[in-house]
Amino acid sequence: FFNLFFIESFIASQKAIPIIDIPTFLKTFFSFAVFTNFIIIVASITKTLIIGI
């Protein structure tokens, strides 16, 4: 219950802050980095498979 309340208040405080704030930027950057890494890994695996075949 306390956790839920904390998360709710955190979200509320996040909405009060302007859109381009550090946590949002970090979350966006992190997810973008993970997505890019995923694409690179898939590309290298595909390349290895094509060369292997």
CNS distance restraints for C-alpha pairs under 8 A (distance, minus, plus):
assign (resid   1 and name CA) (resid   5 and name CA) 6.30 0.50 0.50
assign (resid   2 and name CA) (resid   6 and name CA) 6.08 0.50 0.50
assign (resid   3 and name CA) (resid   7 and name CA) 6.15 0.50 0.50
assign (resid   4 and name CA) (resid   8 and name CA) 6.14 0.50 0.50
assign (resid   5 and name CA) (resid   9 and name CA) 6.19 0.50 0.50
assign (resid   6 and name CA) (resid  10 and name CA) 6.02 0.50 0.50
assign (resid   7 and name CA) (resid  11 and name CA) 6.12 0.50 0.50
assign (resid   8 and name CA) (resid  12 and name CA) 6.18 0.50 0.50
assign (resid   9 and name CA) (resid  13 and name CA) 6.10 0.50 0.50
assign (resid  10 and name CA) (resid  14 and name CA) 6.10 0.50 0.50
assign (resid  11 and name CA) (resid  15 and name CA) 6.28 0.50 0.50
assign (resid  12 and name CA) (resid  16 and name CA) 6.50 0.50 0.50
assign (resid  13 and name CA) (resid  17 and name CA) 6.63 0.50 0.50
assign (resid  15 and name CA) (resid  19 and name CA) 7.59 0.50 0.50
assign (resid  17 and name CA) (resid  21 and name CA) 7.08 0.50 0.50
assign (resid  19 and name CA) (resid  24 and name CA) 7.65 0.50 0.50
assign (resid  20 and name CA) (resid  24 and name CA) 6.75 0.50 0.50
assign (resid  20 and name CA) (resid  25 and name CA) 6.54 0.50 0.50
assign (resid  21 and name CA) (resid  25 and name CA) 6.12 0.50 0.50
assign (resid  22 and name CA) (resid  26 and name CA) 5.99 0.50 0.50
assign (resid  23 and name CA) (resid  27 and name CA) 6.04 0.50 0.50
assign (resid  24 and name CA) (resid  28 and name CA) 6.07 0.50 0.50
assign (resid  25 and name CA) (resid  29 and name CA) 5.98 0.50 0.50
assign (resid  26 and name CA) (resid  30 and name CA) 5.86 0.50 0.50
assign (resid  27 and name CA) (resid  31 and name CA) 6.11 0.50 0.50
assign (resid  28 and name CA) (resid  32 and name CA) 6.05 0.50 0.50
assign (resid  29 and name CA) (resid  33 and name CA) 6.06 0.50 0.50
assign (resid  30 and name CA) (resid  34 and name CA) 6.18 0.50 0.50
assign (resid  31 and name CA) (resid  35 and name CA) 6.05 0.50 0.50
assign (resid  32 and name CA) (resid  36 and name CA) 6.09 0.50 0.50
assign (resid  33 and name CA) (resid  37 and name CA) 6.10 0.50 0.50
assign (resid  34 and name CA) (resid  38 and name CA) 6.08 0.50 0.50
assign (resid  35 and name CA) (resid  39 and name CA) 6.31 0.50 0.50
assign (resid  36 and name CA) (resid  40 and name CA) 6.24 0.50 0.50
assign (resid  37 and name CA) (resid  41 and name CA) 6.10 0.50 0.50
assign (resid  38 and name CA) (resid  42 and name CA) 6.13 0.50 0.50
assign (resid  39 and name CA) (resid  43 and name CA) 6.00 0.50 0.50
assign (resid  40 and name CA) (resid  44 and name CA) 6.13 0.50 0.50
assign (resid  41 and name CA) (resid  45 and name CA) 6.14 0.50 0.50
assign (resid  42 and name CA) (resid  46 and name CA) 6.05 0.50 0.50
assign (resid  43 and name CA) (resid  47 and name CA) 6.05 0.50 0.50
assign (resid  44 and name CA) (resid  48 and name CA) 6.07 0.50 0.50
assign (resid  45 and name CA) (resid  49 and name CA) 6.17 0.50 0.50
assign (resid  46 and name CA) (resid  50 and name CA) 6.12 0.50 0.50
assign (resid  47 and name CA) (resid  51 and name CA) 6.08 0.50 0.50
assign (resid  48 and name CA) (resid  52 and name CA) 5.85 0.50 0.50
assign (resid  49 and name CA) (resid  53 and name CA) 6.07 0.50 0.50
